[in-house]
Amino acid sequence: MPRGSEIPEGIRSTAVDLHKAGKGYKFISKTLEIPPSTVRSIIVKWKRFNTVATLPRSGRPTKGNPRRKRREKLDEADPAGSASDKGGDPDKPKLISKVLGAAGNADSISSDSKPSKEDRVSSRPSLLSADKEMRDFNSSCEEGDNTGQSGSDEEDPMSSFLFARSTGEAEDHERVDHPGRACDGGDPDESQKDLSIVDDDGDDTEPSDTDEEDPLANYLFARGGTVETPHREKHKNSASCDDTPEDDPVEQIFDPNFDGEKKIYAGSSVSVRSLLLLLLAFILKHDLSKAATKDLLALLNLVVPGCIPSSLQFIKRHLTDIDKKTEIHLYCPRCENYLGVEPGTECGVCQQRLSKKSLLEKANYFLVMPLENQLRKVLKRLHSKLGNHLTRDDYISDVNTGGEYKHEEQEGSITLTFTCDSSPLLNSSKFSVWPILCTINELPYVERCKNVLLHTLWFGKGKPLLQCFFTPFINELHKLSHEGFTWEDESGLELNTRVTAKICVCDSVVRSAVQNFQPFSSEFGCGFCYHKGELVQKGRGYTRVYPVQVDGCDLRHMAETEQLASLVIENGYPQGQMGVKGHSPLLLLPSFDIVKGFIPDYMHCVCLGVVPEFVNLWLDPLYGRKRFHLPPQSLKDLDKALCAIQPPDEIRQRPQRLSERMHWEASEWRAFALLYSPVILRKVLPKLYYKHWMLLISSLHIFLSQFASQEEISCAELCLVQFVSQVPSLYGLEHCSFNCHLLTHLTDCARNWGLLWANSAFVFQGVHSRLLQMYSRTQSASSHIFKQFVSYDEIIRKGSDVLKDASAEITDLFSSMTSCGILTKSSNYIREDVFTVGCGSQRSLTVRELTALRSKDTRPVTEYTRFVYRDMLVTTLDYSVSCRRNNSVIETTSGFVLVESVVVVEKFRSFERSSSGSCRELVAFCRKLLPSNSQPTIQNSQINRNIAEFLVRVRSSEELCAVTCQDIIAKCFVMEQNGRLYVTRIPMLNTF
């Protein structure tokens, strides 16, 4: 029994479970209401002795007490005991249940009902020393914890959720539900084995004691790997039961025949359909537990009776309804050989005996959602937009303008870009998420960003075996490339489409592993050419560098790569040949080039590679004596300049200080390089190094523009070659890294597959972030993430229909909860690609505006502060100042302008040239920004071009002009430095 006022063993177990879930000491202390020092002692003790039980102390054993002996006998007769005997409040288990439900460890609640091992130890006299007793006690604890488990296999932390009758849970049920059998002398292994039996129909032999339904319950007894619904649900108590009425009138709210105009109460502007959609979005965003969701439903029904369903059945139907063809693919726990959906009884490689139940219990699986089902849904909605890319003759732009794409283009087929980068859950966590994400290249760029497909999801420690990981993806692409799949468009016409994967986007580490090449730190570590690299000293160690070779370097080709791989396999070369270690699993992918199919992604090699490398060189005190080093005062000045910047909405994060650059993300490094650094470094960085830096920035502006001519591509190539070739002389040979070498391959990537923005990891970064945000627990993590991802996409699709005519307040709330972009009422549309945002106000045009408009019509107009043109948000100057986001500078056919006001007018005679059939026209009254007499100029004799021409110095004027949407060319970024205004056209930043 507990000693005095010590922390109960159940709460100590809860603290350990929260620690395993990644929670900090402060969070555990605040949640369990115990001091942080106590939490730390509990965790340290658990790490040292592998137990939270009270261990015997050194010294003479206490004298026998008749009262204590009688109490111990009563405890042995009733192991469950009362709440007071356990040393805690009877309501404490409920508190622990709520805490563990939020942390994702609900199955550890039952630890309070276990008999204390301390009682068994202290009840028998001990003549051994304290160290001897502690060793014996720890040994007995380890044997008890490992009962029924394989001694050679390390249990995955996800295994406890897969079976309601796992070892620990079975023991808890036995002791709680049948206290009389707790003292039986039977074999514990046999009792646990009996309690873990599951019948063939998918029903457990006894109801589960957990309040939350297992998210993978529908996977456990899948026939052929497909998802099936369990026959009955499991409950802990009446508070968590789903008392679903047989006929709930609100269960059909998304039925096409449902009256969507019905209000939640008389006089309300909120319809029942809108309220339920917002409710689903709220549950998804905050990842509410079942108990929290039920309480929320009860609260809303109390406020407005009958406005929402009274049970969880509706929420289950619309939030946890994963497509029934989602599959579980298994692999061997010993050799990681791919086993498929049905594993059989023995591994074909290592002859390991297999059991599907054991594989699921040990989490030796990953989830797959077939592409065919997802493609069918996407094409049905967006088939009219296939091939609608913005193009210009003889210009390179989107992926469809690339040379390799045109060479492989086939009628009646679509191509995919996929990525397989990993995402660590936490910086200190060993667990990571490995998804395979795909986009359809034939869709326009904006639609590609909005319709990312999730095919495979692997969750666990370390990384998967790539041969096993890619097998389902390769098998499905084989079928889709040869047979295709049938789908129906909106008119009911049945079509057959073939699918091939053409482009793979990943970082250098994953790319070399997937290609089965040597890493970039070894000889011939480049996957695009045969550059050998040089090993040079850097600091106290050595690093491999890739300087520009005078005589050039031969590029790799797929045929040579296959020959080298066969040579390595036949002769058994341990180090490989010319950087090739063997056959890549993607050699089996139809119509995929193992060399040209990979691209040097600029998000990794530039935004997370070259840019931070050189910024750290400038600010690192280790290079304080170098000419390129910036003193501490310069760092303070740069921080001050960055904090004063008002970025447009295309840049999601506000500028942070350079002193906090270790926390910057890729998009922040990109914004610093492209938009901030050309201005703030102009008078800070030494002139020679500033010119060198501008070679990189100038080329990036070309590669990230909407269109680029062949001449501009050649100019960018020369800039990058000069940038890399000058690094050894300016910074030292040891700083000519592999990322710098990859810059020389960006030009070939742009010519083959379109400009850099068309195929970058930024397209998938939003989905990666969403997958990590959906993770909330170590148990059933992959299933939970899968369900959240599918439900999120379904909610977005429903929102576009349900909230089409909703009020601005409802659409803004939905947009903020789902981050799906701007939703507006259809009445705000001026035409298909132009609409206003917010409420308008009636007023008359001023004399100055009438002069700019060249009209004498004094009819009232409607004034707005914001409008969207081709997914580009433009606001007035006053609105930009109020929100500290400058979206008021645009480039027009007559030059740069600053938007002062926006009005919607009836069509005047001067606008009859408009091709729109609308009777209204949007007009922006703007102040002209005139080019200054002195412009930033950096002439390069070899390139014969001003490499700073993308940066324009302007001065404001009082001249007012009227601008229509047809006159807008691009949105711009403006920045003030020492009283001077600089304007830059915003490149394609992948912010959709």
C-alpha angles and dihedrals in degrees: 000000000000121000109242113299098346121145111274116252092240092059090047089053089049091053090052091048091051090048090052089051089060099258120147129238093256093052092048091046093050094044098047094033095234128126118271090237089058091050090051092050091051093050093045091050092048092050092048102042102019091233141082095207120117106265123215115266127228121260137055115337115250118262119261115269117198092210092051091048091053090049091049091052090052090050091051091051091050109032093174091060127174127294092254092053090056089059097244145092114279088233092052095090089058090053091048090049091055092047093049091045089059093045094045098246103105095142093069093067092092092067090094091065095058117105112253114256088206090068091055091048097046094045094068121063115251126208094172126101121264093255092050091050093049093050092049091047094050090048091054091048092053091049091050094048094050097049110136093007129113112254094213099050122076109225115239113231088234094059097088094067097054098073126033086211102056118148098266095043093046090054091049092051091048093052098042102039097035108029091163092065094051092088096046116125094226125128109279091209091058093048092050091047091053093048093053095057114122121193123236094254093063098255121129119233091239133021116266121251094219121106094212122069112241107255090216096048091107090055100053100079099027116158109227092351095295122130117261130181118243115249095235137012129240125233136186101196141342093272092068099038120116103230093189116182115230094239113030108182094210097053091090098054093123092047110120090234094052116114100247093182093067109119126220088240138353112290095015122129092210118091123213091245092052093048093051092047090052089048092054091048091050092051091049096047095050096033093228119202121235092259093049091048092050091049090049091052091049092049094050092046089052092053096042109015114219097008095116138019116286095219141046095250093095093047091050091049095054102031107037100034100118114184107275091233094062106126139212112219118196133207135192114270092215106044099010090235113167110255102177126217095316110041101194121212101291138033111247093217108041099015090235111166109245138203123183090217092053093047091053091045091052091045093239092155145080131208127247130191109194116242094222094069093046094045091051091056095045096047092048089058101036107026090115090061097053109123095007095130122150105250141169128198113268092359128117115227128129127020092274090066094059120110096233092048092052091048093054098035114130131186115250096017138098131211131216138217112207138184133198104185118147125236119206113220094221134000090247096039126102091205121094140173120236113191131174106220125185138192130193111243094203092064118087116265096257093051092047090057091050097046109052113161123219112211108161131021123189121180127183148080120323116346135309126254100265094215089059095037095056098041098093091045093050093045093052093046089052089057096042094047095051104031102019122200134266125237139164127235124218092276092056095252111148116226135181119218132182122215132208132173114231110164133044120195120197142123125275096263095053092039094058091047094050092045089045090232130140114275117259091257090067133067114289089011095154114100093203104049142013096257106149098200129214129256110226135168118263118178108315095338142041133263135188115243132190111209121181111275116226095219093044129240130264117246123234122249131198096240092054091045092055091049092051091048091052090047091053093049095046096047098033097232105184094202096042127228125280090344095310114121099179145299118336119225088232091065084083092056109106117248093356121135109216091209108030092035090070121071131201094245110221094212090066104031097039111020095037096024125033099022098053091039093060095038089054090050091055094049103033111112088213087076095044093131096051121102093237094055117115117215122233092261090059089053090054091049091050091049091051092049093049093050090054094057120108105203125199122249091264086075104063099190121061113235114276128202119277087232086067095047093120087076096048120121127219093265091054092052089048093052091047093051099042103035113013106036099058089062107032095043094047095093098022107054116065111266096245092051093043090056090049091050092050090059088067095042094048092053092047091053089055095047092047098046120108092246131016129185124221089253091055091047090053090048091052090050092055091048092053094046090051091047093054095041092053096050096085093051096044103035106011135269092269090067095057091101132180089261089060089051091053089061089072090060096052092086094057089048091054093048093047103040108013132267120331096263092058093067113023137126089247087080089062098035093088091054092047090053091047091051091053092047090053091057109098106151143023093233117081088353098153093048092046093050092046093052094045092050094050093044091050093055091046092051091051092051092048091047093060089058104034097045097040092111099024124123123272092251092057095045093047091051092049091048092051092050096046102029087221097140133254121338118189139173116269090239089068092063114107090184137332097292100027128068137151126238125219132006121318130220129213120241142141126256118258123236090253091053093046089053091051089047092047091225138117096203109124098186115138118267133200114245124208134180098213140033136171123224118183092340090310117123115217123184136180121262094251092052091049092053092050095051097035090235115114109214096144103093118088137164116237136179088270097047138269118341139180115226113232102169140359124211137174112221136179111261114278126201090258089064098050088108089071112114092211118108092215121114091220131069132197115226126186118202106212140182113230121243106210122206114255121240093242115055130186105265130184110171119197117198095204094048095036092214141100101254091195095058091112088068113074127187113214141178127213123245137188094236111121124208135180116236128191126197092258089064096054115104104170145334118259141208118227126197133180121218123174092339094311126115121221124188128198129180109244110244125219102289104176095236100145 
